[in-house]
Amino acid sequence: MEIILEGVGRRFNRDWVFQNLDYRFAAGERYAVLGPNGSGKSTLLQVLASSLNPSAGRIRYLQGDTAVDADGVYRHLAMAAPYLELIEEFTLAEQVRFHFAHKPYLPGYDEDRVIELTGLRAAANKPIRHFSSGMKQRVKLALACCADVPILLLDEPTTNLDRQGVDWYLSLIGQTTPGRLVVVCSNQEHEYGFCTHALRITDYKI
C-alpha cells in the first residue's frame, strides 16, 4: 500500500506547521521523518494516519491500483506513539486480546507469542496501570508491529526504553516489518537507522 501527498499542508489556527508537501511513500519502503522537537513530525504522522485532515492539498491511499477511502484507512495501518494510550484497567493479556479483536495477527503470531515477544510474560495478568513507562512502550510497539497491516507508523519509538529496550525494538523491527511500508518520526538516529529514505519536515516550512 502506498500514500501519496499532493500539496499537503496542515495549520493550527493561523500558524502553518508545514506546507506544500508533495511526497510518495511507496509500498514496502522505510522512511524517516526528521526534524527537531516541535517541528511537526507528529502532526504529519497523524495526517498520514488520517486522524487529522490536511488543511490544504490532498492525500491518497492506494492498494495496488485501488484507491482506499481515508475514512477506512485505519484498517490498513497500525501506529505506536507516546500520546496513544493503553487501556489502564486491562491486564496485558486483555489488552492484547482487545487489540487483536480489531486487527489481524501477523502470520505465525497469536496472543501467547505477542506476550512472549514483549518480554513481560510474568506480568501477563497484571493491570497495565501498574506497568512502568518502559513496559508500556514495549506493549505499544509489540501491538503495532504484530498487526498484519501494510502500513506501520511509529513516533519516537524508543521513548522510555533503556539500552536493552532499544536493542529489543531493533530486533522487533527486524522480525516484523519486512515487506511493509514503515514511517518513523524521530530525531535520534538509533530509532531510524534501518530506514532508506528521509523526509525533513523543516524543508516544508515557510
C-alpha positions, -999 to 999 in steps of 0.1 A, spaced: 0 0 0 13 35 -7 5 70 5 7 100 -19 7 136 -7 -1 163 -31 5 199 -19 -4 189 16 -3 214 44 -15 215 80 -21 245 102 -35 252 136 -54 285 138 -33 308 115 0 290 120 12 266 94 30 235 107 41 225 72 30 235 36 33 224 0 43 188 8 45 166 -23 57 132 -14 51 95 -22 55 68 5 60 37 -16 47 2 -6 73 -18 13 98 10 18 111 25 51 110 63 57 124 85 85 106 118 91 132 140 107 132 173 125 138 189 159 112 187 187 81 207 179 88 208 142 56 190 131 67 154 128 39 140 150 14 162 131 25 148 98 22 113 112 -14 119 123 -22 133 88 -8 101 73 -29 81 97 -60 101 86 -66 111 123 -60 147 112 -73 162 79 -49 183 58 -56 220 59 -45 222 22 -38 197 -6 -49 161 -7 -37 127 5 -44 95 -15 -41 59 -3 -36 32 -30 -37 -6 -25 -22 -16 -59 -44 3 -84 -73 5 -60 -80 37 -40 -87 33 -3 -110 59 13 -94 80 40 -122 71 64 -113 34 61 -75 36 60 -73 28 98 -80 -8 88 -47 -9 69 -23 6 94 -10 3 129 6 30 150 26 34 181 32 69 197 38 83 232 4 101 230 -16 70 222 -28 54 255 -33 18 265 -64 8 285 -50 11 320 -77 -11 336 -68 -41 313 -42 -67 321 -16 -72 294 -34 -103 282 -67 -84 280 -50 -56 261 -35 -80 236 -69 -98 232 -87 -65 227 -62 -51 202 -63 -82 180 -101 -83 180 -98 -53 157 -65 -61 138 -54 -95 125 -22 -111 138 8 -114 116 11 -149 102 26 -171 129 17 -148 158 -10 -152 184 -18 -139 219 8 -161 236 35 -152 211 29 -115 214 30 -116 252 62 -136 250 77 -111 225 72 -82 249 94 -99 275 66 -94 300 53 -129 305 55 -126 343 32 -95 341 6 -110 317 -22 -108 343 -11 -76 359 -32 -44 352 -14 -21 328 -18 8 353 9 -8 374 34 -10 344 64 12 342 66 36 313 92 14 296 69 -17 299 40 3 284 62 13 255 71 -23 248 34 -32 247 25 -3 223 53 -13 199 45 -51 201 8 -44 194 16 -22 164 43 -44 149 25 -77 153 -7 -65 135 -9 -78 99 -14 -45 81 6 -30 53 15 3 69 33 8 102 36 43 117 60 49 147 65 82 165 96 84 188 95 46 192 122 43 219 107 68 243 111 54 278 132 25 267 166 17 282 196 4 262 182 -32 264 148 -19 253 164 -2 223 180 -34 213 147 -52 217 130 -26 195 155 -30 167 151 -68 169 113 -64 168 116 -42 137 138 -68 120 113 -96 128 80 -80 119 84 -53 92 99 -68 60 76 -60 31 57 -33 49 56 5 45 72 18 77 74 55 87 94 65 117 92 101 132 124 107 151 154 129 158 175 100 172 195 80 147 192 47 165 154 48 160 155 51 123 189 38 112 172 10 92 153 35 70 164 40 35 146 73 28 144 105 48 119 134 47 130 166 66 98 183 78 117 216 81 120 217 43 82 223 42 80 253 65 76 289 52 
